[in-house]
């Protein structure tokens, strides 16, 4: 009897494990389906029905895993950011020279923009439908980058700060990329703009 009980418990544990694995695979399939749709048509146009269809599950199954749009959006955001991490701005804070800091940061930032172009463009367009924490993260990231880049100078100048804010904007990179510039070429051009703004307001002339 003891042996039978042990076998029965082992069998139940196995069945629970199999069920849990199946549920996890289904959840991952739903999350990926939503990510694919967000990257192609954007969050605003993505319906729960479309996600269920793309994932190959029923709406009832979808809602068992994600009871509403917000829970699905948060899961998608976490999964996508894990697979497509943005450059950490803190790494540039250790570069003392402001122009070296720009030369280090902008190519890396622009490279990430290129790899994430479709998703980031859709998210920026559809900000209004995103949960507040996700929206805040998207909006605050370039501000954080700009602050770290600008802090390399000992004094704050309005023109330079505006030029740096323009430099780190996704839309700036996108407009230059559409003109056929590589990320390195775009970075070099924008560093020249920041340099001009900095030198104009400080009264210096610097040759890069």
Helices and strands as residue ranges (DSSP letters): H 2-40, G 43-45, H 48-55, H 59-65, H 69-83, G 89-94, H 98-115, H 117-125, G 127-129, H 132-150, H 158-167, H 170-177, H 183-202
